Amino acid sequence: MLDYIKGTIAELNPAYVVVDNQGLGYMINISLNTYDALARISPNQAAMLYVHEAIREDAHLLYGFADKRERELFLLLISVSGVGVNTARMILSSMQVPELEASIAQGSAAMLKSVKGVGAKTAQRIIVDLKDKIKVGDSALVIETDQPSGEIFEEAMSALVMLGFTRPMSQKALKKLLKAEPGISVEDAIKKALKMM
């Protein structure tokens, strides 16, 4: 079983990263939190991702995380009945790790229900199953960006389409968001668009 992969970033977008490890490229699915952490790494610097390998009948998929804390939370989420790897990644892309931990610890089903694909029953099940298993931390990720709106729109659109949303639906949400908040970051645009759809 793989624990982590270390190498240079060959390709990076909000939905996945390709990590080159001695000439072998690993395509790894990531959350927006991990995307933000990887986007800050300089081109010559090695990146390290903690991984979870999901082996299915039709595919072997890798999910990568910038830190162990996010991976632990991912593993806890997929241990809940009715929460698969894609839903867990969607949850982790919609809020930062400290926010998610706090919402579970405080029993805030409303925060969880704001994530696409998470209904009232699933939100309650996550809270009941995980409330005693999570440790609430006090660290928070800060997202900064200096990308132009056109690039932000394209990257956010690409991520939403890869997450399974239709192009017209994604376009409508992003246009509305970028009009209201022209300086919004890619990560925030995707998070807010997920809540609108």
C-alpha positions in Angstrom: 0.0 0.0 0.0 1.3 3.5 -0.9 1.7 6.0 1.9 3.1 9.0 -0.1 4.5 10.0 -3.4 7.3 12.5 -3.8 8.3 14.1 -7.1 8.0 17.2 -9.3 4.7 18.5 -10.6 4.3 17.7 -14.3 0.7 19.0 -14.5 -1.6 20.7 -12.0 -5.2 21.7 -12.1 -8.0 22.0 -9.4 -9.2 18.4 -9.8 -5.9 16.4 -10.2 -2.1 16.6 -10.3 0.4 14.6 -12.2 3.5 13.9 -10.1 6.7 12.8 -11.9 8.6 10.4 -9.8 11.8 9.3 -11.6 10.2 9.4 -15.0 6.9 7.8 -13.9 3.9 10.1 -13.9 1.3 9.4 -11.2 -2.2 11.0 -11.8 -3.6 11.8 -8.4 -7.1 13.2 -7.6 -6.9 16.1 -5.2 -9.2 18.5 -3.3 -9.1 22.3 -3.7 -7.2 22.6 -0.4 -4.4 20.4 -1.7 -4.5 22.2 -5.1 -3.9 25.5 -3.2 -1.0 24.0 -1.3 0.6 22.6 -4.5 0.1 25.9 -6.4 2.5 27.6 -4.0 5.3 25.2 -4.7 8.1 26.6 -7.0 8.6 24.7 -10.3 11.9 23.1 -9.2 10.8 22.1 -5.7 9.7 18.5 -5.0 6.1 18.0 -3.9 5.0 15.3 -1.5 1.5 14.0 -1.3 0.1 11.6 1.2 -2.1 9.1 -0.8 -5.0 6.9 -0.5 -5.3 4.1 -3.2 -8.9 3.2 -4.2 -8.9 -0.1 -6.0 -12.1 -0.8 -7.9 -13.0 -3.5 -10.4 -12.6 -1.1 -13.3 -9.9 1.3 -12.1 -7.1 1.9 -9.6 -7.4 5.5 -8.4 -5.1 7.6 -6.3 -6.3 10.4 -4.0 -3.6 12.8 -2.7 -3.4 15.2 0.2 -1.0 17.9 1.1 -1.0 16.8 4.8 -1.9 13.8 6.9 -4.7 15.7 8.6 -6.7 16.1 5.4 -6.1 12.4 4.5 -7.3 11.2 7.9 -10.4 13.3 7.5 -10.9 11.9 4.0 -10.6 8.3 5.4 -13.0 9.1 8.2 -15.5 10.5 5.7 -15.4 7.4 3.4 -15.9 5.2 6.4 -19.4 6.7 6.8 -22.1 4.7 5.0 -23.3 6.5 1.9 -20.1 8.6 1.5 -17.9 7.5 -1.4 -14.6 8.9 -2.5 -16.1 11.5 -4.8 -18.5 12.8 -2.2 -15.6 13.0 0.4 -13.5 14.9 -2.1 -16.4 17.2 -2.8 -16.8 17.9 0.9 -13.1 18.6 1.3 -13.2 20.9 -1.7 -16.2 22.9 -0.4 -14.6 23.8 3.0 -11.2 23.9 4.6 -10.2 21.2 7.0 -10.6 23.2 10.2 -14.1 24.4 9.0 -15.2 20.8 8.3 -13.9 19.5 11.7 -15.7 22.4 13.5 -18.9 21.8 11.7 -18.8 18.0 12.6 -17.8 18.7 16.2 -20.5 21.3 16.6 -23.1 19.2 14.9 -23.7 21.7 12.1 -25.6 19.7 9.5 -26.4 22.9 7.6 -22.8 23.4 6.6 -22.5 19.8 5.3 -25.9 20.0 3.5 -24.6 23.0 1.5 -22.3 20.6 -0.3 -23.7 19.1 -3.6 -24.6 15.5 -3.1 -24.9 15.6 0.7 -28.5 15.4 1.9 -29.9 15.8 5.4 -29.6 12.1 6.2 -26.0 11.9 5.0 -25.1 15.1 6.9 -26.6 13.7 10.1 -24.8 10.3 9.6 -21.5 12.0 9.1 -22.0 14.0 12.4 -23.2 11.0 14.4 -20.4 8.7 13.1 -17.5 11.1 13.3 -18.3 13.5 16.1 -16.2 11.6 18.6 -13.4 10.7 16.1 -12.2 14.1 15.0 -9.8 16.5 16.8 -10.7 20.1 16.2 -7.6 22.1 15.4 -7.1 25.9 15.3 -5.1 26.2 12.1 -6.6 27.7 9.0 -5.5 27.8 5.4 -5.1 31.2 3.8 -5.9 31.4 0.1 -4.2 34.1 -1.9 -4.2 34.7 -5.7 -3.0 37.2 -8.3 -4.5 35.3 -11.3 -6.5 37.3 -13.8 -10.3 36.7 -14.0 -10.1 34.9 -17.4 -7.7 32.3 -16.1 -9.7 31.9 -12.9 -12.9 31.4 -15.0 -11.1 28.7 -17.2 -9.5 26.8 -14.3 -12.7 26.9 -12.2 -14.8 25.8 -15.2 -12.3 22.9 -15.9 -12.5 21.7 -12.3 -16.3 21.8 -12.2 -16.6 19.9 -15.4 -14.1 17.3 -14.1 -16.2 17.0 -10.9 -19.2 16.0 -13.1 -21.1 19.2 -13.6 -22.4 20.3 -17.0 -20.6 23.1 -18.8 -23.7 25.4 -19.1 -24.5 25.0 -15.4 -20.9 25.7 -14.4 -20.6 28.6 -16.7 -23.8 30.2 -15.4 -22.6 29.9 -11.7 -19.1 31.2 -12.5 -20.2 34.2 -14.5 -22.5 35.2 -11.7 -19.8 34.8 -9.1 -17.1 36.6 -11.1 -19.4 39.5 -11.8 -20.1 39.9 -8.1 -16.5 39.2 -7.0 -14.0 40.0 -9.8 -11.0 39.4 -7.6 -12.1 36.0 -6.3 -9.6 33.1 -6.2 -10.0 29.9 -8.2 -10.5 27.9 -5.0 -13.2 30.3 -3.7 -14.9 30.4 -7.1 -15.2 26.6 -7.2 -16.3 26.4 -3.6 -19.0 29.0 -4.0 -20.1 27.6 -7.3 -20.5 24.1 -5.7 -22.9 25.7 -3.2 -24.9 27.3 -6.0 -25.5 24.2 -8.0 
